[in-house]
Amino acid sequence: MPKNHKFIAKSVSIISLLTSSSLMSTEYEVRHQGILHDALYDVCFAGGKGVAVGAHGQLLTSMDEGVTWEAEESQFSKAALLGIDCQGPSTVVVGQEGLIFLNQDEKWLPVDSSTDQRLFSVSIDDSGFGLAVGGFGTVIRTLDYGNSWQTLSIDWETILNDFVEPHIYDIHIDNAGVVSIIGEFELIMQSHDQGNSWQVVHKGDASLFGLHINNSGLGLAVGQDGTVLKSFDGGASWQKIATNTTGILLDVWSSEQGKVVVSGIRNLLMSDDFGATWQALNNIDIQTGWYQSVSAVNNSKVGAQSQSSNPKVYVAGHSGRVVKVN
């Protein structure tokens, strides 16, 4: 299921889709179509190569900037693959039961994650430092590009003034090594020392599922009840901005030029001014489906510099679909 694990996705088998009259300039192209019960939970791009992962160990690859996709012969267990990072020297996939797989020399190798909790998201920087985050407050760390991992101990009782351990859904590591994580209770935390200590920078009511921070320090986080938060300082502080929906929003991507795409359950929002105003794509597929992840060629959700003022943007989700949305 998607990151919040709280809904049953409705799917349709229509491949030829109409664009909302409120957003006639948008291209909506289905680039990959699976069967009704397929589901894709994350997608990323490194240059022209794309990788998407999903339910039952499914993995798709594209070598032509997302135009065509091929299913790789499964080298994983049948557990769901929930997150992927393909920006570093090795592509890393995380999933249910603490699964981690590392791609080296075109081979997928299982890695001991030190946890059996679901892992929703992973990010590794150029130095080899990285974190993966997941269920019940799970945060694990690597210092060697994902070859080995250790579980970090976080004092959630002190942080939340409660005995709960929040699900952590997404992570960002900037070029200076500053880590931002988001999760339940509208929680946003940062670490400046590779996860040894944490500062709470925002709390609220809605769960947050998707996070993106640009190299310029402009950031967005999205979640339940149409919640969109914006940051102007690399995630150190956040403010809520208005949207035209109360739906569940699952992921977000933005360009350095201010273009934003937000995916979710029966929602797909776009902005050309970094969220000051919004337009909603409202075709039959969006009305009845869900899209878990959004990413772009040459500009991933971890904030890599775009090589184009209008990069190709894709969403991935229900029915094994990968859709180009611009």
C-alpha positions as CSV (number, residue, x, y, z in Angstrom):
1,M,0.0,0.0,0.0
2,P,1.0,3.6,-0.2
3,K,3.0,5.3,2.6
4,N,0.0,5.8,4.9
5,H,-1.2,2.2,4.5
6,K,-4.8,3.3,5.2
7,F,-6.6,3.0,1.9
8,I,-7.6,0.6,-0.8
9,A,-6.7,2.2,-4.1
10,K,-9.4,2.2,-6.8
11,S,-8.0,1.6,-10.2
12,V,-9.1,1.9,-13.8
13,S,-7.9,0.3,-17.0
14,I,-8.3,3.4,-19.3
15,I,-5.1,4.1,-21.2
16,S,-6.3,7.0,-23.3
17,L,-7.0,9.9,-20.8
18,L,-8.4,13.4,-21.1
19,T,-6.8,16.5,-19.6
20,S,-8.7,18.8,-17.3
21,S,-9.9,22.0,-19.0
22,S,-8.3,24.0,-16.2
23,L,-4.8,22.7,-17.2
24,M,-5.0,22.3,-21.0
25,S,-1.3,22.8,-21.5
26,T,-0.4,19.7,-19.5
27,E,0.6,16.5,-21.3
28,Y,-0.7,13.4,-19.6
29,E,1.0,10.4,-21.1
30,V,0.8,6.9,-19.7
31,R,4.3,5.5,-20.3
32,H,3.8,2.2,-18.5
33,Q,0.7,0.2,-17.7
34,G,0.6,-2.9,-15.5
35,I,-2.3,-5.1,-14.4
36,L,-5.1,-4.0,-12.1
37,H,-3.4,-5.2,-8.9
38,D,0.1,-3.8,-9.6
39,A,1.3,-0.9,-7.6
40,L,4.4,1.3,-7.8
41,Y,5.6,3.1,-4.7
42,D,8.6,5.0,-5.7
43,V,10.4,6.2,-8.9
44,C,13.7,8.0,-9.4
45,F,16.0,9.1,-12.2
46,A,19.8,9.3,-12.6
47,G,20.5,11.1,-15.8
48,G,18.4,9.4,-18.5
49,K,18.0,6.1,-16.5
50,G,14.8,5.7,-14.4
51,V,14.0,3.0,-11.8
52,A,10.6,2.3,-10.3
53,V,9.8,-0.2,-7.5
54,G,6.6,-1.5,-6.1
55,A,4.5,-4.4,-4.8
56,H,5.6,-8.0,-4.9
57,G,9.2,-7.1,-5.5
58,Q,8.4,-5.4,-8.8
59,L,11.2,-3.3,-10.4
60,L,11.0,-1.4,-13.7
61,T,13.8,0.3,-15.5
62,S,13.9,2.9,-18.3
63,M,17.0,3.8,-20.4
64,D,15.4,6.6,-22.4
65,E,14.3,9.3,-19.8
66,G,11.1,7.5,-19.0
67,V,9.7,7.0,-22.5
68,T,9.7,3.2,-22.3
69,W,9.9,0.9,-19.3
70,E,10.9,-2.8,-18.9
71,A,10.3,-5.1,-16.0
72,E,13.5,-6.7,-14.6
73,E,13.5,-10.3,-13.7
74,S,12.8,-10.3,-10.0
75,Q,15.9,-10.7,-7.9
76,F,14.0,-9.7,-4.7
77,S,11.7,-11.4,-2.3
78,K,8.0,-10.9,-3.0
79,A,7.7,-8.3,-0.2
80,A,6.8,-4.7,-1.3
81,L,9.6,-2.4,-2.3
82,L,8.7,1.0,-0.9
83,G,11.6,3.4,-1.5
84,I,14.6,3.9,-3.8
85,D,17.6,6.2,-4.1
86,C,19.5,6.2,-7.4
87,Q,21.6,9.4,-7.1
88,G,24.7,7.9,-5.5
89,P,27.3,5.5,-6.9
90,S,25.0,2.6,-6.1
91,T,21.2,2.4,-6.4
92,V,19.6,1.4,-3.1
93,V,16.1,-0.1,-2.6
94,V,14.3,-0.4,0.7
95,G,11.0,-2.1,1.6
96,Q,9.0,-4.3,4.0
97,E,10.5,-6.3,6.7
98,G,13.6,-4.1,6.7
99,L,14.7,-5.2,3.3
100,I,17.6,-3.4,1.6
101,F,19.0,-4.2,-1.8
102,L,22.1,-2.6,-3.3
103,N,22.9,-2.5,-7.0
104,Q,26.6,-3.0,-7.7
105,D,28.0,-3.9,-11.1
106,E,24.4,-4.4,-12.4
107,K,23.7,-7.0,-9.7
108,W,21.3,-6.7,-6.9
109,L,22.7,-7.7,-3.5
110,P,20.8,-8.1,-0.2
111,V,22.2,-6.1,2.7
112,D,21.6,-6.6,6.4
113,S,19.6,-3.5,7.5
114,S,19.7,-4.2,11.3
115,T,15.9,-3.9,11.5
116,D,12.8,-5.8,10.5
117,Q,10.6,-2.7,10.4
118,R,9.2,-1.4,7.1
119,L,11.5,1.1,5.5
120,F,9.7,3.8,3.5
121,S,12.5,6.0,2.2
122,V,16.3,6.1,1.8
123,S,18.9,8.7,0.8
124,I,22.7,8.5,0.5
125,D,25.0,11.4,-0.2
126,D,28.3,11.5,-2.2
127,S,30.4,10.9,1.0
128,G,28.7,7.6,1.6
129,F,26.6,8.8,4.5
130,G,23.0,7.9,4.3
131,L,19.8,7.2,6.3
132,A,16.8,5.0,5.7
133,V,13.5,5.7,7.7
134,G,10.5,3.6,8.4
135,G,7.8,2.3,10.7
136,F,7.6,3.1,14.5
137,G,10.4,5.7,14.5
138,T,12.9,3.5,12.7
139,V,16.0,5.4,11.5
140,I,19.1,3.5,10.3
141,R,22.4,4.8,9.2
142,T,25.1,3.9,6.7
143,L,28.6,5.4,6.4
144,D,29.8,3.2,3.5
145,Y,27.3,3.8,0.7
146,G,24.7,1.3,2.0
147,N,27.0,-1.7,2.4
148,S,26.3,-1.8,6.2
149,W,23.7,-0.2,8.5
150,Q,23.2,0.5,12.2
151,T,19.9,1.4,14.0
152,L,19.9,4.8,15.6
153,S,18.3,5.3,19.0
154,I,16.0,8.3,19.2
155,D,14.3,9.4,22.4
156,W,10.8,9.7,20.9
157,E,9.1,10.0,24.4
158,T,11.0,13.3,25.0
159,I,10.5,14.6,21.5
160,L,6.7,13.9,21.4
161,N,6.0,14.0,25.1
162,D,4.2,10.7,24.6
163,F,5.1,7.0,24.4
164,V,4.3,6.6,20.7
165,E,6.9,6.0,18.1
166,P,5.9,7.8,14.9
167,H,6.2,6.4,11.4
168,I,8.8,8.3,9.5
169,Y,7.9,8.5,5.8
170,D,10.5,10.6,3.9
171,I,14.0,11.9,4.1
172,H,16.2,14.6,2.5
173,I,20.0,15.1,2.8
174,D,21.3,18.3,1.5
175,N,24.8,19.1,0.0
176,A,26.1,20.1,3.4
177,G,24.9,16.9,5.0
178,V,22.0,18.4,6.9
179,V,19.2,15.8,7.3
180,S,15.5,16.5,7.3
181,I,12.9,13.8,8.0
182,I,9.1,13.9,8.1
183,G,6.3,11.7,9.5
184,E,3.3,11.4,11.7
185,F,2.0,14.3,13.8
186,E,3.2,16.7,11.1
187,L,6.6,16.0,12.5
188,I,9.7,17.6,10.8
189,M,13.1,17.1,12.4
190,Q,16.6,18.0,11.4
191,S,20.1,16.7,12.2
192,H,23.4,18.4,11.6
193,D,25.6,15.6,12.9
194,Q,24.6,12.5,10.8
195,G,21.7,11.6,13.0
196,N,23.5,11.6,16.4
197,S,21.2,14.4,17.6
198,W,17.9,15.9,16.3
199,Q,16.0,19.1,16.5
200,V,12.2,19.3,16.1
201,V,11.5,22.2,13.6
202,H,7.8,21.6,13.1
203,K,4.9,19.7,14.7
204,G,1.1,19.6,14.1
205,D,-1.8,17.2,13.4
206,A,-1.6,15.8,9.9
207,S,0.8,13.0,8.9
208,L,3.4,14.1,6.3
209,F,4.3,11.7,3.5
210,G,6.4,13.5,0.9
211,L,9.4,16.0,1.1
212,H,11.5,17.9,-1.4
213,I,14.1,20.6,-0.7
214,N,15.8,22.4,-3.6
215,N,19.5,23.3,-3.7
216,S,18.4,26.9,-3.2
217,G,16.9,26.0,0.2
218,L,13.3,26.2,-0.9
219,G,11.3,23.2,0.4
220,L,7.9,21.6,0.4
221,A,6.3,18.9,2.5
222,V,2.9,17.3,1.9
223,G,0.5,15.1,3.7
224,Q,-3.1,14.5,5.0
225,D,-6.0,16.9,4.7
226,G,-4.4,18.7,1.7
227,T,-1.5,19.8,3.9
228,V,1.3,21.6,2.1
229,L,4.2,23.2,4.1
230,K,6.8,25.5,2.6
231,S,10.3,26.3,3.8
232,F,12.6,29.1,2.6
233,D,15.6,28.1,4.7
234,G,16.5,24.6,3.8
235,G,13.9,23.1,6.1
236,A,14.9,24.9,9.3
237,S,11.4,26.5,9.6
238,W,8.1,25.9,7.9
239,Q,4.8,27.6,7.2
240,K,1.5,26.2,6.0
241,I,0.2,27.3,2.6
242,A,-3.3,27.0,1.1
243,T,-4.3,24.4,-1.5
244,N,-7.6,23.6,-3.2
245,T,-8.0,20.2,-1.7
246,T,-8.5,18.3,1.6
247,G,-7.3,15.0,0.1
248,I,-4.3,12.9,1.0
249,L,-1.1,14.1,-0.7
250,L,1.7,11.6,-0.9
251,D,4.7,13.1,-2.7
252,V,6.1,16.4,-4.0
253,W,8.7,17.6,-6.5
254,S,9.8,21.1,-7.5
255,S,12.2,22.7,-9.9
256,E,14.7,25.5,-9.3
257,Q,12.4,27.6,-11.5
258,G,9.3,27.2,-9.2
259,K,7.4,24.4,-11.0
260,V,5.8,22.1,-8.5
261,V,4.0,18.7,-8.9
262,V,2.2,17.1,-6.0
263,S,0.8,13.5,-6.3
264,G,-1.7,11.8,-4.0
265,I,-5.0,9.9,-3.7
266,R,-7.5,11.2,-6.2
267,N,-5.3,14.4,-6.4
268,L,-2.6,15.8,-8.7
269,L,-1.7,19.4,-8.1
270,M,0.6,21.7,-10.1
271,S,2.0,25.1,-9.6
272,D,4.3,27.4,-11.6
273,D,5.1,29.8,-8.8
274,F,6.4,27.4,-6.0
275,G,3.0,26.9,-4.5
276,A,1.7,30.5,-4.4
277,T,-1.2,29.3,-6.7
278,W,-2.3,25.8,-7.7
279,Q,-4.1,24.1,-10.5
280,A,-5.6,20.6,-10.2
281,L,-5.5,18.0,-12.9
282,N,-9.0,16.4,-12.9
283,N,-9.3,13.6,-15.4
284,I,-11.0,10.2,-14.8
285,D,-7.7,8.5,-13.9
286,I,-6.9,11.1,-11.2
287,Q,-10.5,11.0,-9.9
288,T,-10.4,7.2,-9.3
289,G,-6.7,6.4,-8.7
290,W,-3.6,7.3,-6.7
291,Y,0.0,8.2,-7.5
292,Q,2.5,7.5,-4.7
293,S,5.7,9.1,-6.1
294,V,6.7,12.0,-8.3
295,S,10.2,12.5,-9.8
296,A,11.8,14.1,-12.7
297,V,14.6,13.4,-15.2
298,N,17.9,15.1,-14.1
299,N,16.1,16.6,-11.0
300,S,15.3,14.0,-8.4
301,K,13.3,14.5,-5.2
302,V,16.5,14.7,-3.2
303,G,17.2,18.1,-4.8
304,A,19.8,17.5,-7.5
305,Q,20.3,20.5,-9.8
306,S,18.1,20.4,-12.8
307,Q,19.8,20.5,-16.3
308,S,16.6,21.8,-17.9
309,S,14.2,24.6,-17.2
310,N,11.4,22.2,-18.0
311,P,12.5,18.7,-17.1
312,K,10.3,15.7,-17.8
313,V,8.2,14.9,-14.7
314,Y,6.7,11.5,-13.9
315,V,4.3,10.1,-11.3
316,A,4.1,6.4,-10.4
317,G,1.3,4.5,-8.6
318,H,-1.8,2.4,-9.1
319,S,-2.1,-0.4,-11.7
320,G,1.7,-0.3,-12.2
321,R,1.4,3.0,-14.0
322,V,4.2,5.5,-14.8
323,V,2.7,8.7,-16.3
324,K,4.4,11.8,-17.7
325,V,2.6,14.8,-16.5
326,N,4.2,17.7,-18.4
